[in-house]
Amino acid sequence: MLHKDQIALLREPLDKKRVKSRKQGGKQVTYLPGHDVIDTANRIFGEDGWGYTITSQIQETITDMNGVVTGVLYTATVRLEIDGCKPVEDVGTGFVYAKEMGTFAARSKGIKQAITDALKRCFRVKGVQFGNGLYDDDPVYEQDETGERKQQYKRDTSTSNTTKPALSVPQVKSNISAIKSIAELDNFYAVIMDAGYQPGEVAALKKAFNERSQQIAV
């Protein structure tokens, strides 16, 4: 169970000075850097109050429709443990383009991106302090007095199924293959990544999104 002061810190509004932005898919996206997420975790939970384990890592070569190698996709599964909370596990990805392949630095970059992405996704279940409210469609998690998370939504979800994804994985992949612009692909990605899919399904869907992104870019 989290302490009351920890719960109070988690409920504070997100300091906008912590939020960064970058151009992705033709639009500006907002995010929290990995080092900021770690600093925040140390501040709220204590340096010895949390830790994580890398439970799996996968490296896969990605090709376009013509069989030309476009890069390498790195996937990592991370299990986050915070004192007083249930463990959380999630999947992250990193991508190295073909022109960067073949160097230790590029491989290290891809692996680190995947691990950081997975860790940040795990922390997002703790709410806005970890960037969970940066997108309008993102679910917002708040801590109750027991330290367990409860989910609230910014938008009306009365017609949505919040316990099970509305689309099956094959249906999502079919929709991905029909998308013709990076901007539309990014928007669909944001929705799907917070739809409640299992870690293994998330990894498969992220691969599909990356492959389609490369196809559109050709």
C-alpha positions as CSV (number, residue, x, y, z in Angstrom):
1,M,0.0,0.0,0.0
2,L,1.3,3.4,-0.9
3,H,1.7,6.1,1.7
4,K,-0.7,9.0,1.7
5,D,2.0,11.5,0.8
6,Q,2.9,9.3,-2.2
7,I,-0.7,9.2,-3.3
8,A,-0.9,13.0,-2.9
9,L,2.2,13.5,-5.1
10,L,0.7,11.2,-7.8
11,R,-2.5,13.3,-7.8
12,E,-0.7,16.6,-8.4
13,P,-1.1,18.2,-11.8
14,L,1.6,17.5,-14.3
15,D,4.3,20.2,-14.5
16,K,4.2,21.3,-18.1
17,K,7.9,22.2,-17.9
18,R,8.6,18.5,-17.8
19,V,6.8,17.8,-21.1
20,K,8.9,17.7,-24.3
21,S,7.7,17.6,-27.9
22,R,9.1,16.2,-31.2
23,K,7.9,15.8,-34.7
24,Q,6.5,12.4,-35.5
25,G,4.5,11.4,-38.6
26,G,4.1,15.0,-39.7
27,K,2.8,16.3,-36.4
28,Q,4.1,17.4,-33.0
29,V,3.7,14.8,-30.2
30,T,4.3,15.4,-26.5
31,Y,6.1,13.0,-24.2
32,L,8.1,12.7,-21.0
33,P,11.8,11.8,-21.5
34,G,13.0,8.6,-19.9
35,H,15.4,10.3,-17.4
36,D,12.5,12.5,-16.2
37,V,10.3,9.4,-15.6
38,I,13.1,7.8,-13.5
39,D,13.7,11.0,-11.6
40,T,10.0,11.3,-10.8
41,A,9.9,7.6,-9.7
42,N,12.8,8.2,-7.3
43,R,11.1,11.4,-6.0
44,I,7.7,9.7,-5.3
45,F,8.7,6.1,-4.5
46,G,12.3,6.5,-3.3
47,E,15.4,5.2,-5.0
48,D,15.0,1.9,-3.2
49,G,11.2,1.8,-3.5
50,W,11.0,0.5,-7.0
51,G,12.8,-1.6,-9.6
52,Y,12.3,-3.4,-12.9
53,T,13.3,-6.6,-14.6
54,I,13.7,-7.2,-18.4
55,T,11.8,-10.4,-18.9
56,S,12.3,-10.7,-22.7
57,Q,14.1,-9.1,-25.6
58,I,13.5,-9.7,-29.3
59,Q,15.4,-8.5,-32.4
60,E,13.8,-8.7,-35.8
61,T,14.8,-7.5,-39.2
62,I,12.0,-5.5,-41.0
63,T,11.6,-5.5,-44.8
64,D,9.3,-3.6,-47.1
65,M,6.9,-5.1,-49.6
66,N,9.8,-5.8,-52.1
67,G,11.9,-7.6,-49.5
68,V,14.3,-4.8,-49.0
69,V,15.6,-4.5,-45.5
70,T,14.4,-1.2,-43.9
71,G,15.8,-1.6,-40.4
72,V,15.7,-3.7,-37.2
73,L,12.9,-3.7,-34.7
74,Y,13.9,-4.3,-31.0
75,T,11.2,-5.4,-28.6
76,A,11.6,-5.6,-24.8
77,T,9.2,-6.7,-22.1
78,V,9.7,-5.1,-18.7
79,R,8.2,-6.0,-15.4
80,L,8.0,-3.0,-13.0
81,E,7.7,-3.5,-9.2
82,I,6.9,-0.7,-6.8
83,D,6.7,-1.2,-3.1
84,G,3.1,-1.3,-2.0
85,C,1.7,-1.9,-5.5
86,K,1.0,-4.9,-7.8
87,P,3.7,-5.6,-10.4
88,V,3.1,-4.2,-13.9
89,E,4.4,-5.6,-17.2
90,D,4.4,-4.0,-20.6
91,V,6.1,-4.1,-24.0
92,G,8.3,-1.4,-25.6
93,T,10.0,-1.1,-29.0
94,G,13.0,0.6,-30.5
95,F,13.8,0.9,-34.2
96,V,17.1,1.3,-36.1
97,Y,16.9,2.2,-39.7
98,A,18.9,0.3,-42.3
99,K,21.4,3.1,-42.8
100,E,22.4,2.9,-39.1
101,M,22.6,-0.9,-39.0
102,G,25.9,-2.8,-38.5
103,T,27.3,-0.8,-35.6
104,F,27.4,-1.5,-31.9
105,A,26.2,2.1,-31.2
106,A,23.1,1.5,-33.3
107,R,22.3,-1.8,-31.7
108,S,22.7,-0.4,-28.3
109,K,20.5,2.5,-29.2
110,G,17.7,0.2,-30.4
111,I,17.9,-1.9,-27.2
112,K,17.8,1.1,-24.9
113,Q,14.9,2.6,-26.8
114,A,12.9,-0.6,-26.4
115,I,13.6,-0.9,-22.6
116,T,12.9,2.7,-21.9
117,D,9.7,2.6,-23.9
118,A,8.5,-0.4,-22.0
119,L,9.5,1.1,-18.6
120,K,7.7,4.3,-19.4
121,R,4.5,2.4,-20.4
122,C,4.6,0.5,-17.1
123,F,4.9,3.7,-15.1
124,R,2.0,5.3,-17.0
125,V,-0.5,3.2,-15.0
126,K,0.4,5.5,-12.1
127,G,-1.3,8.5,-13.7
128,V,-0.5,12.0,-15.0
129,Q,2.8,12.3,-13.2
130,F,4.1,9.7,-15.6
131,G,2.6,11.2,-18.8
132,N,-0.6,9.2,-18.9
133,G,-2.7,12.2,-19.7
134,L,-0.7,13.7,-22.5
135,Y,-3.1,12.5,-25.2
136,D,-6.8,13.2,-25.2
137,D,-7.7,9.6,-25.7
138,D,-5.4,8.3,-23.0
139,P,-7.0,6.7,-20.0
140,V,-6.1,8.5,-16.7
141,Y,-5.3,6.4,-13.7
142,E,-5.7,7.7,-10.2
143,Q,-4.6,6.1,-6.9
144,D,-7.2,5.3,-4.3
145,E,-6.4,5.2,-0.6
146,T,-5.2,1.6,-0.8
147,G,-2.6,2.5,-3.5
148,E,-4.5,0.5,-6.1
149,R,-5.2,2.1,-9.4
150,K,-8.6,3.0,-10.7
151,Q,-9.3,4.1,-14.2
152,Q,-11.1,7.2,-15.4
153,Y,-11.4,8.6,-18.9
154,K,-11.2,12.1,-20.1
155,R,-13.8,11.4,-22.8
156,D,-17.2,9.8,-22.6
157,T,-16.7,6.1,-23.0
158,S,-20.2,5.0,-22.2
159,T,-20.5,3.2,-25.6
160,S,-17.0,1.7,-25.4
161,N,-15.9,-1.6,-24.0
162,T,-13.2,-0.7,-21.4
163,T,-12.6,-4.3,-20.3
164,K,-11.8,-5.9,-23.6
165,P,-10.5,-4.3,-26.9
166,A,-13.3,-3.7,-29.4
167,L,-11.2,-5.1,-32.3
168,S,-9.4,-8.4,-32.5
169,V,-5.7,-8.4,-33.4
170,P,-6.5,-9.6,-37.0
171,Q,-9.0,-6.8,-37.4
172,V,-6.5,-4.2,-36.2
173,K,-3.9,-5.5,-38.6
174,S,-6.5,-5.3,-41.4
175,N,-7.2,-1.7,-40.6
176,I,-3.5,-0.9,-40.4
177,S,-2.9,-2.2,-43.9
178,A,-5.6,0.1,-45.3
179,I,-4.1,3.3,-43.8
180,K,-2.4,5.5,-46.4
181,S,-0.8,8.3,-44.4
182,I,1.7,8.5,-41.5
183,A,-0.5,11.0,-39.6
184,E,-3.5,8.7,-39.7
185,L,-1.3,5.7,-38.7
186,D,0.0,7.7,-35.7
187,N,-3.5,8.5,-34.6
188,F,-4.6,4.9,-34.9
189,Y,-1.5,3.8,-33.0
190,A,-2.3,6.1,-30.1
191,V,-5.8,4.6,-29.8
192,I,-4.7,0.9,-30.1
193,M,-1.8,1.1,-27.7
194,D,-4.2,2.1,-24.9
195,A,-7.0,-0.3,-25.8
196,G,-6.1,-3.0,-23.3
197,Y,-4.3,-5.6,-25.4
198,Q,-2.1,-8.2,-23.8
199,P,1.7,-7.7,-23.9
200,G,2.2,-10.4,-26.6
201,E,-0.6,-8.8,-28.7
202,V,1.0,-5.3,-28.2
203,A,4.3,-6.6,-29.6
204,A,2.6,-8.1,-32.7
205,L,0.7,-4.9,-33.3
206,K,3.7,-2.6,-32.9
207,K,5.5,-4.8,-35.5
208,A,2.5,-4.3,-37.8
209,F,2.5,-0.5,-37.3
210,N,6.3,-0.3,-37.9
211,E,6.0,-2.4,-41.1
212,R,3.1,-0.3,-42.4
213,S,5.0,2.9,-41.6
214,Q,7.9,1.7,-43.7
215,Q,5.6,0.8,-46.6
216,I,4.0,4.3,-46.5
217,A,7.4,6.0,-46.5
218,V,8.6,4.2,-49.6
